């Protein structure tokens, strides 16, 4: 096998494992081994080893004491950090999209948002619509370097369970999407960036409130039990905003 062939197989294995994490096939906290992954994806252990190294560097896989390799289950601190970066990056994407998005791109986003109320009660369909909408926003910014960062952020956000169908969040997110689209349609970069940042902050508030409810104790309480409860709460369903 030449070097290019080996690199190609490593890249393919990386994309396969990454997508399995993203779509929930490999759930947060799931223990993994090179042998199991190689068998699952029908490749040798060498490309799987290369894929694991990349996914560890990206934070999607983690080596845990006494447990070995596992799909990362974000703790409270990581969740906060993710939303901080989401607010920054998606705000930038929205501002750029207001300037550079094509008419077709804006119309595609409008069509997705218009269809949201029909799937408010269906977590899987609503999550899929939400992912497509955010993905279109990223592309509409027309900045390849920002897109690369947003794709990595999106992959890590996929480790979090979906909350869109809980406590009226679907309707709230829909209204936030409408405000964002209005700013994009008006080609108002500042308003679009602010709408995206407000959307991210609202999602973070909803996420943190949910964590407090499911953990049963304040997240700021001393000791390890709080963090353990919060980690255990981060389980499927997946890919929410």
Secondary structure, 3 states (H helix, E strand, C coil): CCHHHHHHHHHHHHHHHHHHHHCCCCCCCCECCHHHHHHHHCCCHHHHHHHHHHHHHCCCEEEECCCEEEECCCCHHHHHHHHHHHHHHHHHHHHHHHHHCCHHHHHHHHHHHHCHHHHCCCHHHHHHHHHHHHHHHHHHCCCHHHHHHHHHHHHHHCCCCCCCCCCCHHHHHHHHHHHHHHHHHCCCHHHHHHHHHHHHHHHHHHHHHHHHHHHCCCCCCCCHHHHHHHHHHCCCCCCCC
